[in-house]
Amino acid sequence: MTTDVSIEEHKVADRERGPYAVTAGPDGALWYAQVHSGRIGRLTLDGEHTEYLLTPDCGPMVIIPGLDGALWFTENRPHRIGRVTTAGVVAGYPLPTPVCGPFGIAQGPDGALWFTETLADRIGRIAPDGQVTEYDLPVRGAFPSAITAGGDGALWFTLNQADAIGRIDTDGAIRIHPLGGGGANSAARTMPQEQRRRARTTRPTRFRRARQPDPRRLPARVVHKVKNGVSVGIGTVMSV
């Protein structure tokens, strides 16, 4: 049986903006990171588009909704965690490790946000008040990347260069599950308690006002069917 697919495409940026991760916000809109232009975008279901300017070279990556009603995202180049409210108020939280490369981020069952530090072999935790805790992994050069909350009350993450999946519970205990290969970084082990944690409280760097886009520069919404080819933009897909 063949199912036709209708794709509705929304042009949200030019080629240089780099729309990257996208998530559903608590306000019913879609929020997404523009990795090349240092912006967070908001797109309503009827096509209204708003942009919020960060620092131009901050490289926002993954964005998710938090339990506090705001959107949280990783800023890869300044090694910072960002937060934007649905009203467009933006704050940045610098991380204790100077060069850590935050990438993946997930809402934890403890009310905090958990994130990966790709360049530092650490998992980070940031509380809604901005307090940051970092947990060392028992492997080096592992490049922790994506992270998500598991049904067991722990956080699970990928180790891109170690061919492994990691697990960290909310107390900081870490276990590495190798995917095979028998390399030096593939042996499952638990981090000793005294090496698990280092914590430091940080504060937002500053608040920034939203920059509204020039409506004359926003391309029109496109609705079409795709059989061959690649779409660029933010779209909704539904079976018809």
C-alpha positions as CSV (number, residue, x, y, z in Angstrom):
1,M,0.0,0.0,0.0
2,T,1.3,3.4,-1.0
3,T,0.8,6.4,1.3
4,D,1.0,9.9,-0.1
5,V,2.8,12.4,2.1
6,S,2.1,16.1,2.1
7,I,4.9,18.4,3.2
8,E,4.4,21.9,4.3
9,E,7.6,23.9,4.3
10,H,8.3,27.2,6.1
11,K,11.2,29.2,4.9
12,V,12.7,30.6,8.2
13,A,16.1,31.8,7.2
14,D,18.6,32.3,4.4
15,R,21.3,29.8,3.5
16,E,23.8,31.3,6.0
17,R,21.7,30.9,9.1
18,G,21.9,27.1,9.5
19,P,18.7,26.0,11.3
20,Y,19.7,23.0,13.3
21,A,17.8,21.5,16.3
22,V,14.1,22.1,16.7
23,T,11.7,21.4,19.6
24,A,8.1,22.1,20.6
25,G,7.8,24.9,23.1
26,P,5.3,25.2,26.0
27,D,3.6,28.0,24.1
28,G,2.6,25.8,21.3
29,A,5.2,27.2,18.9
30,L,8.3,25.5,17.4
31,W,11.7,26.8,18.7
32,Y,14.9,26.1,16.8
33,A,18.6,27.0,16.9
34,Q,20.4,28.8,14.1
35,V,23.9,27.4,14.5
36,H,25.7,29.7,12.0
37,S,24.1,33.0,12.9
38,G,23.8,32.9,16.7
39,R,20.0,33.2,16.9
40,I,17.1,31.3,18.4
41,G,14.0,31.2,16.2
42,R,10.4,30.8,17.0
43,L,7.8,29.6,14.5
44,T,4.1,29.4,15.2
45,L,1.9,26.8,13.5
46,D,0.4,29.4,11.2
47,G,3.8,30.5,10.0
48,E,4.6,33.6,12.1
49,H,8.4,33.8,12.5
50,T,10.4,35.6,15.2
51,E,14.2,35.6,15.9
52,Y,16.1,36.3,19.1
53,L,19.6,37.4,18.7
54,L,22.4,35.9,20.8
55,T,26.1,36.6,20.2
56,P,26.8,36.1,16.5
57,D,29.4,33.3,16.8
58,C,28.0,31.4,19.8
59,G,26.9,28.3,17.7
60,P,23.6,27.3,19.4
61,M,23.1,23.6,18.9
62,V,20.5,21.5,20.7
63,I,17.4,23.2,22.2
64,I,14.7,21.7,24.5
65,P,11.9,22.8,26.7
66,G,12.5,22.9,30.5
67,L,10.1,22.3,33.3
68,D,10.4,26.0,34.2
69,G,8.5,27.0,31.1
70,A,11.6,28.3,29.2
71,L,13.7,26.9,26.4
72,W,17.2,25.7,27.2
73,F,20.0,25.3,24.7
74,T,23.7,24.6,24.3
75,E,26.1,27.3,23.1
76,N,29.0,25.3,21.7
77,R,31.6,28.0,20.9
78,P,31.5,30.1,24.1
79,H,31.1,27.0,26.2
80,R,27.8,28.2,27.7
81,I,24.3,27.1,28.4
82,G,21.5,29.4,27.2
83,R,18.0,30.0,28.3
84,V,15.2,31.9,26.6
85,T,11.7,32.5,27.9
86,T,8.7,32.4,25.7
87,A,8.6,36.3,26.1
88,G,12.1,36.4,24.5
89,V,14.3,37.2,27.5
90,V,17.6,35.5,27.0
91,A,20.3,34.6,29.6
92,G,23.6,32.8,29.3
93,Y,25.3,30.6,31.9
94,P,29.1,30.1,31.5
95,L,30.4,26.7,32.4
96,P,33.2,26.0,34.9
97,T,35.4,24.2,32.3
98,P,36.8,26.8,30.0
99,V,36.9,24.7,26.8
100,C,34.2,22.0,27.1
101,G,32.1,22.2,23.9
102,P,28.5,21.6,25.2
103,F,26.3,19.9,22.7
104,G,23.4,17.6,23.8
105,I,21.0,18.7,26.5
106,A,18.0,16.9,28.1
107,Q,15.5,17.6,30.9
108,G,16.3,15.4,33.9
109,P,13.9,13.8,36.3
110,D,15.3,15.8,39.1
111,G,14.2,19.2,37.6
112,A,17.7,20.1,36.3
113,L,19.0,20.1,32.7
114,W,21.7,17.6,31.9
115,F,24.2,18.2,29.0
116,T,27.3,16.7,27.4
117,E,30.7,18.3,27.2
118,T,32.2,16.9,24.0
119,L,35.7,18.4,24.4
120,A,36.1,17.7,28.2
121,D,34.8,14.1,28.6
122,R,32.2,15.3,31.2
123,I,28.5,15.3,31.7
124,G,27.1,18.5,33.1
125,R,24.1,19.4,35.2
126,I,22.6,22.9,35.5
127,A,19.8,23.7,38.0
128,P,17.1,26.2,37.1
129,D,18.9,28.7,39.4
130,G,22.1,28.4,37.3
131,Q,24.2,26.2,39.6
132,V,26.4,23.9,37.5
133,T,27.8,20.5,38.4
134,E,30.3,18.6,36.2
135,Y,30.9,14.8,36.3
136,D,34.1,13.3,34.9
137,L,33.7,10.3,32.6
138,P,36.0,7.3,33.3
139,V,37.2,7.3,29.6
140,R,39.2,9.9,27.7
141,G,38.6,11.2,24.2
142,A,35.1,9.7,24.2
143,F,33.3,12.7,22.8
144,P,30.0,12.5,24.7
145,S,27.3,13.8,22.3
146,A,23.6,13.2,22.5
147,I,21.8,12.8,25.8
148,T,18.3,11.8,26.9
149,A,16.3,10.9,30.0
150,G,15.6,7.2,30.4
151,G,12.6,5.5,31.8
152,D,14.8,4.3,34.7
153,G,15.3,7.7,36.2
154,A,18.8,8.1,34.8
155,L,20.3,10.0,31.9
156,W,21.7,8.1,28.9
157,F,24.2,9.5,26.4
158,T,26.3,8.5,23.4
159,L,30.1,8.3,23.4
160,N,30.9,9.0,19.8
161,Q,34.6,8.1,19.9
162,A,34.4,5.3,22.4
163,D,31.8,3.1,20.6
164,A,29.8,3.1,23.8
165,I,26.6,4.2,25.5
166,G,26.9,5.9,28.9
167,R,24.5,6.1,31.8
168,I,24.6,8.6,34.7
169,D,22.1,8.6,37.6
170,T,21.1,11.8,39.3
171,D,23.6,11.2,42.1
172,G,26.5,11.1,39.6
173,A,27.2,7.4,39.4
174,I,28.4,6.6,35.8
175,R,28.5,3.3,33.9
176,I,29.8,2.8,30.4
177,H,28.2,0.1,28.2
178,P,30.5,-0.8,25.2
179,L,28.9,-1.5,21.9
180,G,31.7,-3.9,20.8
181,G,35.2,-3.8,19.4
182,G,37.2,-4.5,22.6
183,G,39.1,-1.2,22.5
184,A,40.7,0.5,25.5
185,N,37.7,2.7,25.9
186,S,35.1,0.0,25.6
187,A,35.3,-1.7,29.0
188,A,32.2,-1.0,31.2
189,R,33.1,0.5,34.6
190,T,31.7,2.7,37.3
191,M,33.3,5.9,38.3
192,P,34.7,6.0,41.9
193,Q,32.6,8.2,44.2
194,E,35.5,10.6,45.1
195,Q,36.1,11.4,41.4
196,R,32.5,11.9,40.3
197,R,31.7,15.5,41.0
198,R,32.9,19.0,40.9
199,A,30.4,21.9,41.4
200,R,30.5,25.6,40.9
201,T,27.7,28.2,41.0
202,T,27.5,30.4,38.0
203,R,25.2,33.3,37.1
204,P,23.7,34.6,33.8
205,T,26.2,36.7,31.9
206,R,23.5,39.2,30.7
207,F,20.0,39.6,29.5
208,R,19.4,40.4,25.8
209,R,16.4,41.8,24.1
210,A,14.9,40.1,21.2
211,R,15.7,41.3,17.7
212,Q,12.6,41.3,15.5
213,P,13.1,40.2,11.9
214,D,12.5,42.5,8.9
215,P,9.2,41.0,7.4
216,R,10.4,42.1,4.0
217,R,13.2,39.6,4.2
218,L,11.1,36.6,5.1
219,P,10.3,34.3,2.2
220,A,6.8,33.1,1.7
221,R,5.5,29.8,3.1
222,V,5.6,26.9,0.6
223,V,3.2,24.0,0.6
224,H,4.0,21.1,-1.8
225,K,4.4,17.4,-2.3
226,V,7.9,15.9,-2.5
227,K,8.8,12.7,-4.3
228,N,12.4,13.3,-5.1
229,G,14.7,16.0,-3.7
230,V,15.5,17.6,-0.4
231,S,13.6,20.2,1.5
232,V,15.3,23.1,3.4
233,G,13.5,24.8,6.3
234,I,11.1,24.0,9.0
235,G,8.2,21.8,7.9
236,T,5.3,19.7,9.1
237,V,4.6,16.3,7.7
238,M,1.2,14.6,7.7
239,S,-0.4,11.6,5.9
240,V,-3.2,12.3,3.5
